[in-house]
Amino acid sequence: MDIHRTFLLKMILMCGIGFCLILTILSICSGSSPVIILFCALFCVGYFALCIWLFCSVIQRQRAMERYLLTLDESCMDTGALIWSSTDRQFYSALRESTNRRGQIKIFQKQAQYLALQNQINPHFLYNTLDCIRSEAVIQGIDVIADMTESLSTYFRYTISDLDKLARVSAELENVRNYYTIRHYRFGDRLSLKIDMGEDTVIIPRLYMPKLTLQPIVENAIFHGIERKVGPGEVIIQLTLTQRRLIIKVSDNGVGMSEEALVALNDKLTQNADTVEREKGGIAIANVNKRIKLLFGEEYGIYIRSAPDAGIDVYVTLPIVQTQDEV
């Protein structure tokens, strides 16, 4: 409707301009009196002025329409343009409402998808399902499935809840043990885990550290190091106290990495990246490093040492935190 109306208006203007030019030329060529020639000239000037006014009105209306559709401001309709009418107002109001509906539908679709995913990973639903599986396994006398399900349930309880809080070192180590139990059913005796706290077996477990720090590192050690090698694999977690720091070293005897890859990874860990990254299947070490630096400062974080076929050593440097209120 609007395109046809604008096209018709342009045709009328062009025909009118052509008629005025022809009339003026004929008056001059036919030797008409000066009064007639002056009248024709004044008529052409007036018609040109009318054409310019109509053209400006069209431009003004189009701009007002764009502002109305983008900003939803009703004052954009009060432009005084010639071609605004009640039909125009109804048409663009309906167009605006249709655009809004399409946007709202997209928003509601995304919300529905989010809620569906949220319901699928609802902790209570997950825990209850795992408990039912474990109970059925115990009844049937399948101890392997019962133990695996119990470890998985405990692991999820720790992972999903209270991610914004610090956790005791003992809780982090227990979560790693549960994760190892789950993976041990796949790798069997090919995979082993060792935790060493030296002589500080009383003090270290009571300290606090960021939640989900150790498990992602152990996961990377298994999938990027041990899984790719031939023969048995071992993950060793060593915890050492200094006067100001808690040093955690996670070592594996996997395939290691090249010098170029090691330099690139350490450079990435030293950068103050603002993006949250994820490895396939879990949280990236860069994410863990970023959280540590945000909580405690740039002097803390993760550093990696490795060589081809010599495994990987991941060093985690943390402050000594005895209560959650210290952070």
C-alpha positions as CSV (number, residue, x, y, z in Angstrom):
1,M,0.0,0.0,0.0
2,D,2.7,2.5,1.0
3,I,4.9,1.6,-2.0
4,H,2.1,2.1,-4.5
5,R,1.1,5.4,-2.9
6,T,4.6,6.7,-3.1
7,F,5.1,5.6,-6.7
8,L,1.8,7.2,-7.7
9,L,2.9,10.5,-6.0
10,K,6.2,10.5,-7.9
11,M,4.4,9.9,-11.2
12,I,2.0,12.8,-10.6
13,L,4.9,15.1,-9.8
14,M,6.9,14.1,-12.9
15,C,3.8,14.6,-15.1
16,G,3.1,18.0,-13.6
17,I,6.7,19.1,-14.0
18,G,6.6,18.0,-17.7
19,F,3.3,19.8,-18.3
20,C,4.6,23.0,-16.8
21,L,7.8,22.9,-18.9
22,I,5.8,22.3,-22.1
23,L,3.3,25.1,-21.3
24,T,6.1,27.6,-20.7
25,I,8.0,26.6,-23.8
26,L,4.8,26.9,-26.0
27,S,4.0,30.3,-24.5
28,I,7.5,31.6,-25.3
29,C,7.6,30.1,-28.8
30,S,4.1,31.3,-29.8
31,G,5.0,34.9,-29.0
32,S,2.3,35.2,-26.2
33,S,1.9,38.4,-24.3
34,P,4.3,39.1,-21.3
35,V,1.3,38.7,-19.0
36,I,0.7,35.1,-20.1
37,I,4.4,34.3,-20.0
38,L,4.6,35.7,-16.5
39,F,1.5,33.8,-15.4
40,C,3.0,30.6,-16.8
41,A,6.4,31.3,-15.1
42,L,4.7,32.0,-11.8
43,F,2.6,28.8,-12.2
44,C,5.7,26.7,-12.8
45,V,7.5,28.3,-9.8
46,G,4.5,27.6,-7.6
47,Y,4.2,24.1,-8.9
48,F,7.9,23.4,-8.3
49,A,7.5,24.7,-4.8
50,L,4.6,22.4,-4.3
51,C,6.7,19.5,-5.6
52,I,9.5,20.3,-3.3
53,W,7.1,20.5,-0.3
54,L,5.5,17.2,-1.2
55,F,9.0,15.6,-1.6
56,C,10.1,16.8,1.8
57,S,6.9,15.5,3.3
58,V,7.6,12.1,1.9
59,I,11.1,12.1,3.3
60,Q,9.8,13.4,6.7
61,R,7.2,10.7,6.8
62,Q,9.6,7.9,6.0
63,R,12.1,9.0,8.7
64,A,9.2,9.4,11.2
65,M,8.1,5.9,10.3
66,E,11.6,4.5,10.9
67,R,11.9,6.2,14.3
68,Y,8.4,5.0,15.3
69,L,9.3,1.4,14.5
70,L,12.7,1.5,16.1
71,T,11.9,3.6,19.2
72,L,8.2,3.0,19.7
73,D,7.8,6.7,20.4
74,E,4.3,7.9,19.6
75,S,5.5,11.5,19.2
76,C,7.2,10.4,16.0
77,M,3.7,10.3,14.5
78,D,3.1,14.0,15.1
79,T,5.2,15.3,12.3
80,G,2.6,17.3,10.5
81,A,3.5,15.5,7.2
82,L,0.9,15.6,4.5
83,I,0.4,12.0,4.0
84,W,-0.2,10.8,7.6
85,S,-3.7,9.5,8.0
86,S,-5.6,7.3,10.3
87,T,-5.0,4.4,7.9
88,D,-1.3,5.0,8.1
89,R,-1.3,5.0,11.9
90,Q,-3.3,1.8,12.0
91,F,-1.0,0.1,9.5
92,Y,2.3,1.0,11.2
93,S,0.8,0.3,14.7
94,A,-0.1,-3.2,13.5
95,L,3.4,-3.6,11.9
96,R,5.0,-2.5,15.2
97,E,2.9,-4.9,17.2
98,S,3.8,-7.7,14.8
99,T,7.5,-7.0,15.1
100,N,7.2,-6.9,18.9
101,R,5.3,-10.2,18.9
102,R,8.1,-11.9,16.8
103,G,10.7,-10.6,19.2
104,Q,8.7,-11.7,22.2
105,I,8.2,-15.2,20.7
106,K,12.0,-15.6,20.3
107,I,12.5,-14.5,23.9
108,F,9.9,-16.9,25.2
109,Q,11.4,-19.7,23.1
110,K,14.8,-19.1,24.6
111,Q,13.3,-18.9,28.1
112,A,11.5,-22.2,27.5
113,Q,14.7,-23.9,26.3
114,Y,16.6,-22.6,29.3
115,L,13.9,-23.7,31.7
116,A,13.8,-27.1,30.1
117,L,17.5,-27.6,30.5
118,Q,17.3,-26.2,34.0
119,N,14.6,-28.8,34.9
120,Q,16.7,-31.5,33.3
121,I,19.6,-30.8,35.6
122,N,17.5,-30.0,38.6
123,P,19.7,-31.2,41.5
124,H,16.9,-32.9,43.4
125,F,15.7,-34.7,40.4
126,L,19.3,-35.9,39.6
127,Y,20.0,-37.0,43.2
128,N,16.7,-38.8,43.5
129,T,17.3,-40.7,40.2
130,L,20.8,-41.7,41.2
131,D,19.6,-42.8,44.6
132,C,16.9,-45.0,43.0
133,I,19.5,-46.6,40.7
134,R,21.8,-47.3,43.6
135,S,19.0,-48.8,45.7
136,E,18.0,-51.0,42.8
137,A,21.6,-52.1,42.3
138,V,21.9,-53.0,46.0
139,I,18.7,-55.0,45.9
140,Q,20.0,-56.9,42.9
141,G,23.4,-57.4,44.5
142,I,25.3,-55.5,41.8
143,D,27.9,-53.9,44.0
144,V,29.9,-52.3,41.2
145,I,26.9,-50.3,39.9
146,A,25.9,-49.4,43.5
147,D,29.4,-48.0,44.3
148,M,29.7,-46.2,41.0
149,T,26.3,-44.6,41.4
150,E,27.1,-43.5,44.9
151,S,30.4,-41.9,43.8
152,L,28.6,-40.2,40.9
153,S,25.8,-38.9,43.2
154,T,28.3,-37.5,45.7
155,Y,30.4,-36.0,42.9
156,F,27.3,-34.1,41.5
157,R,26.2,-32.9,44.9
158,Y,29.6,-31.3,45.4
159,T,29.9,-30.0,41.9
160,I,26.4,-28.4,41.4
161,S,25.8,-26.7,44.8
162,D,27.4,-23.5,46.2
163,L,29.8,-22.9,43.4
164,D,30.4,-19.3,44.5
165,K,31.9,-20.4,47.9
166,L,35.3,-21.6,48.9
167,A,35.7,-25.2,50.0
168,R,37.9,-27.0,52.4
169,V,40.9,-28.7,50.9
170,S,39.6,-32.0,52.4
171,A,36.4,-31.5,50.4
172,E,38.3,-30.8,47.2
173,L,40.4,-34.0,47.7
174,E,37.3,-36.0,48.5
175,N,35.7,-34.8,45.3
176,V,38.8,-35.8,43.4
177,R,38.6,-39.3,45.0
178,N,35.0,-39.6,43.9
179,Y,35.9,-38.6,40.4
180,Y,38.8,-41.1,40.3
181,T,36.4,-43.8,41.5
182,I,34.2,-43.1,38.5
183,R,37.1,-43.1,36.0
184,H,38.7,-46.2,37.6
185,Y,35.7,-48.3,36.5
186,R,36.7,-47.4,32.9
187,F,40.5,-47.6,33.1
188,G,40.7,-50.3,35.7
189,D,44.2,-51.0,37.2
190,R,45.7,-49.0,34.4
191,L,44.9,-45.8,36.4
192,S,46.0,-45.0,40.0
193,L,45.8,-41.9,42.2
194,K,48.1,-40.9,45.0
195,I,47.6,-37.9,47.5
196,D,50.6,-36.8,49.5
197,M,50.5,-34.0,52.2
198,G,53.8,-34.8,53.9
199,E,53.7,-34.0,57.6
200,D,50.9,-31.4,57.3
201,T,48.1,-33.9,57.3
202,V,46.3,-32.0,60.0
203,I,46.6,-28.3,58.9
204,I,46.2,-28.6,55.1
205,P,42.8,-30.4,55.0
206,R,41.3,-27.6,57.2
207,L,42.4,-24.8,54.8
208,Y,40.1,-23.3,52.2
209,M,40.5,-23.0,48.4
210,P,38.4,-22.2,45.4
211,K,35.8,-24.9,44.6
212,L,36.4,-27.2,41.6
213,T,40.1,-26.4,41.4
214,L,41.7,-29.9,41.5
215,Q,39.1,-32.0,39.6
216,P,39.5,-30.2,36.3
217,I,43.3,-30.5,36.5
218,V,43.0,-34.3,37.3
219,E,40.6,-34.6,34.4
220,N,43.0,-33.0,32.0
221,A,45.8,-35.2,33.3
222,I,43.7,-38.3,32.5
223,F,42.3,-37.4,29.1
224,H,45.3,-35.5,27.7
225,G,48.1,-37.4,29.2
226,I,47.4,-40.9,30.5
227,E,44.7,-42.0,28.1
228,R,47.1,-41.4,25.1
229,K,49.9,-43.5,26.5
230,V,50.6,-47.2,26.5
231,G,50.8,-48.8,29.9
232,P,49.7,-47.8,33.5
233,G,49.1,-44.2,34.3
234,E,49.4,-42.5,37.7
235,V,48.2,-39.1,39.0
236,I,50.0,-37.7,42.1
237,I,48.7,-34.8,44.1
238,Q,51.3,-33.2,46.4
239,L,50.3,-30.5,48.8
240,T,53.0,-28.4,50.5
241,L,52.8,-25.5,52.9
242,T,55.1,-22.5,53.0
243,Q,55.0,-19.5,55.3
244,R,52.5,-17.7,53.0
245,R,51.3,-20.1,50.4
246,L,49.8,-23.5,49.7
247,I,51.5,-25.1,46.8
248,I,49.6,-28.0,45.0
249,K,51.4,-30.0,42.4
250,V,49.4,-32.4,40.2
251,S,51.6,-34.7,38.2
252,D,51.0,-37.4,35.7
253,N,53.2,-39.8,33.8
254,G,51.3,-39.3,30.5
255,V,52.6,-38.3,27.1
256,G,53.5,-34.8,28.1
257,M,53.5,-32.0,25.5
258,S,55.9,-30.2,23.2
259,E,57.9,-27.2,24.1
260,E,55.9,-25.0,21.7
261,A,52.6,-26.2,23.2
262,L,53.9,-25.7,26.7
263,V,55.0,-22.1,26.0
264,A,51.7,-21.2,24.4
265,L,49.7,-22.7,27.3
266,N,51.7,-20.9,29.9
267,D,51.5,-17.6,28.0
268,K,47.7,-18.1,27.9
269,L,47.6,-18.6,31.6
270,T,49.6,-15.4,32.3
271,Q,47.3,-13.3,30.1
272,N,44.4,-11.6,31.8
273,A,41.7,-13.1,29.5
274,D,38.1,-12.0,30.1
275,T,36.5,-15.0,28.4
276,V,35.3,-18.1,30.1
277,E,36.5,-21.2,28.3
278,R,35.6,-24.8,28.4
279,E,37.4,-27.9,27.4
280,K,35.5,-30.7,25.7
281,G,33.7,-32.5,28.5
282,G,34.8,-30.2,31.4
283,I,36.2,-27.0,32.7
284,A,39.4,-25.7,31.1
285,I,42.5,-25.1,33.3
286,A,42.5,-21.5,32.0
287,N,39.1,-21.1,33.7
288,V,40.4,-22.4,37.0
289,N,43.5,-20.1,36.7
290,K,41.2,-17.1,36.0
291,R,39.1,-17.7,39.1
292,I,42.2,-18.0,41.3
293,K,43.6,-14.7,40.0
294,L,40.2,-12.9,40.4
295,L,39.9,-14.1,44.0
296,F,43.5,-13.7,45.3
297,G,45.4,-11.6,42.8
298,E,47.8,-11.9,39.9
299,E,50.6,-13.4,42.1
300,Y,48.6,-16.6,42.4
301,G,47.5,-19.1,39.8
302,I,48.6,-22.0,37.7
303,Y,52.0,-22.8,36.1
304,I,52.7,-25.9,34.0
305,R,56.0,-27.8,33.3
306,S,56.2,-30.6,30.8
307,A,58.3,-32.4,28.2
308,P,57.5,-34.9,25.5
309,D,56.9,-38.4,26.9
310,A,57.7,-37.0,30.4
311,G,54.3,-36.3,31.8
312,I,52.9,-32.9,33.0
313,D,53.4,-31.1,36.3
314,V,50.7,-28.5,37.1
315,Y,51.6,-26.2,39.9
316,V,48.7,-24.4,41.7
317,T,49.8,-21.5,44.0
318,L,47.3,-20.3,46.6
319,P,47.3,-18.2,49.7
320,I,46.8,-19.8,53.1
321,V,43.1,-19.2,53.8
322,Q,41.9,-20.5,57.1
323,T,38.3,-19.1,57.0
324,Q,36.0,-18.2,54.2
325,D,35.7,-14.7,55.6
326,E,39.3,-13.9,54.8
327,V,38.5,-13.6,51.0
